[in-house]
Amino acid sequence: MSLKTKKLYARVTEDEMKKIIKKAKNGDYKNLSEYLRDKVVNKKIIEYDFGDLNERLSILGDRLNHTVILCHRGVIDTVDMTSFLAEMKQIHKLVSDVKVVEIEND
């Protein structure tokens, strides 16, 4: 076992601190440091690759918002939602294909 000489400081709220301490006690750790090392150092990190999903959702939301504004102003009174529905189906496919990447801690 190596000597632990470095300190790590983090700011948390009172509520967060209570939760951290409670979890450490419930997990049968010797102390808070042991709990935090276990949760931070030994934990796998999971990242999600959403590709261009955010951009496509933003564009679709902008188009829909603009259409609603035109309806409220009385510029248009009917809307063909076919293109919106087609885009939503493509977005649904993208969501179901989201890649999960697990990163091992060194």
Rosetta blueprint (number, residue, H / E / L):
1 M L
2 S L
3 L L
4 K L
5 T L
6 K L
7 K L
8 L L
9 Y L
10 A L
11 R L
12 V L
13 T L
14 E H
15 D H
16 E H
17 M H
18 K H
19 K H
20 I H
21 I H
22 K H
23 K H
24 A H
25 K H
26 N H
27 G L
28 D L
29 Y L
30 K L
31 N L
32 L H
33 S H
34 E H
35 Y H
36 L H
37 R H
38 D H
39 K H
40 V H
41 V H
42 N L
43 K L
44 K L
45 I E
46 I E
47 E E
48 Y E
49 D E
50 F L
51 G L
52 D L
53 L H
54 N H
55 E H
56 R H
57 L H
58 S H
59 I H
60 L H
61 G H
62 D H
63 R H
64 L H
65 N H
66 H H
67 T H
68 V H
69 I H
70 L H
71 C H
72 H H
73 R H
74 G L
75 V L
76 I L
77 D L
78 T L
79 V L
80 D L
81 M L
82 T H
83 S H
84 F H
85 L H
86 A H
87 E H
88 M H
89 K H
90 Q H
91 I H
92 H H
93 K H
94 L H
95 V H
96 S H
97 D L
98 V L
99 K E
100 V E
101 V E
102 E E
103 I E
104 E L
105 N L
106 D L
